[in-house]
Amino acid sequence: MDPATFDTLREKNCLLADGTVDTAAVVTILVSALEANHVAHSIGDVSAAAVTAGQLAADIFASNNPELAKLAARLMSTGLRGKVQTALSNGYMLCGTRSKIAVELPGGELRSFSVASRFLSDDPDTIKTHLLDPTAKKAVSAATTASKLGETVKGRRPEMADRVDEWTGQLQFTFQTALTAGSAP
């Protein structure tokens, strides 16, 4: 950790006694900032609420420090085990989207880039669109890739067809079991 990052974290009481990052303290600050300024109560609020990890870190720490931006990004995973996601307890869900940002290049040329951004939401439609649907898309993509891999193996190694079919059946069972286990009370 560079000295500037260390000093900034110390000023915000985000270091443990041994000088390592107090992740819980950083998460608390991130959650507070998101709750205060980055909540989408409807699909129409998403673009105004969305913020990149770097933007949020810059706002919180008053610094455009890349280490702080990376720390914030790591903690703001929208997944089930994301630190900010697990810290939320008020009905909000941490959701993600892609935001366009304009960057002026040397010479004055403007370029638009798509960047990952985060926001909180308590709206069912927004949560479905920006959290559940992308997760389902990843799962479908993984299942499709696995199926295509199985077909490739069968095409190149026909003697393995029975084993691949058995593997595919086990994979289907595993997906079905995982989906049912996730909805159990």
N, C-alpha and C positions, 0 to 999 in steps of 0.2 A: 504494500500500500504506500502510495507516495505521501510525502509530508503534508501536502495541501489537503488531501482526502482525510488523513488522520486528524488534522486540526479541525476540519469542518465537522466530522463526526463527533469529535470531542465536544465542540461547542454546542451541539444538539443533544448531548448526553446519550450518544449512541455507541459508546465503547464500553466494554467490560473492563474490570480491574486489570486483566492481563494484556490489555491493549487490542484485543480482537473485537470485531464488530458485534454489537449487541443487536442481533437480528430481530428480536422481539420489539425492541425500541424503534428500530427503523420501520418495521411493519406497522406499528401503532401510528407513527407519523404519516406513513403512506395512506393508511385507512382513513385517518382524520382528514387529510387533504382531499382524498377521493370523495368522501362523504360531504365535504363542504362545497366542492366546486365541480364535481364530475359525475353527476347522477342523471341518467336518462329515465324519465318516468313514462316515456313512450318512444316508439320507433323514430318519431320526428325529432326527438331530443338528442339522438345519438351523435350526430356530427358536432353539435355544440359541446357535448359532454366528453367526447373522446379526447384522450391526451396520451402522448407517447411517454414511455418511462423516462426518457431524457428530459422532456419538458417538465414532467412532474418533479423529478429530482432537482432540476434547475430552480423551479419555483420554491420548493421546500428548503433547499440548502443555499439558495442565492449564489449558485455556482454552476457553470457549464462543464463540470468535471466529468470526463468520460467514465472514470471508475464508479462514481456515484450513479451515473445513468445505467451502467451494467448491473450494479447491485440492485437498483430499483427494478430493472427488467427481470432479473432472476427471481425476485420475490413476488412479482406480479403475474406469475403464470396463472392462466385461467383454469388449469386442470384441478382435479380433485385434491391434490396434495399441495397446491400452490399456497405459499405462506399467507399472502393477503386473503386469498379465497377462504382458507380455513379460519382466519381471524374474524371474518364477518359473522355477525350473529343477529343482525337486525332485519333480516328478510332480503337484504341486498345480495346480488350475485355479481362477481367480477366477470365482466364480459369483454370480448375483444372484437375489433374490427380493423380494417385497413383505412388509413387516412392519407389524403394527398397533401404533401407539403411542397411549397415552391422554394427552390434554392437558386440564388443568383451565383452564377459561375464567374470566374475571372473573365473580364471582357464584357460583362453585363448580360450575358445570355441567361435566361430563366429556364430552369428545368423543373419538372414536376416528378416527385418520387412518391411511391406508395410505401407507407411505414406502418408497422404494427402499433396499435393504440389500444388503450384500455379505458373502461368506464364502469360504473356501478349501475345496476338497474333493479327495480322491483316490479317491473312490468312483465307479465307473462309472455306477451308476444315478442318483446325485445329479448328476453332471456332465451326464448326458443330460437329466434333468428340468429342471435349473436353468441350463443353458448352451446345449446343442445344440438342445433343443426350442424355446425362445423365439427362437433365431436362425432356425430353420426356419419358425416361425410368421410372423416378419417378412418372410422371403423370399416365402412363399406370399401374404401380404397384398400385397406389392409387385407380384407377378405378377398377382394377381386385379385389383388397381387398374388395372394397365396394360391388361389384357384388357377390362375394363369401359370404359376410356377409348377403346380402339379401337372397341368396339361403339357407343359414343356418337357418335364421329366418323362411322362408317358410317351411323348413323341420321339424322344431321343433314346429312351430305354424301355421299349415295349414290354420287356419281361417284368418291369416293375409296376405294371398297370394295376394289379390287384393290391399291391402295397400302397400305391398312391390313392386308390379308391378308399382303402381302409383309413388312410391318413386324412383324407377329405371328410369322411364320415366322423372321425374323431374331432376334427376341427369344427364341423357343424355342431356337434354335441357340446363342445367347449363354449362356442359362441352362445348357444341357446342357454346353457347352464349359467354363464356369466350374466346374460340379460335377465334371467329369472331371479338370480341371486340378488341382483341390484335392485329389484323391485319388491323383494320380500320385506315384510314389516319388521 
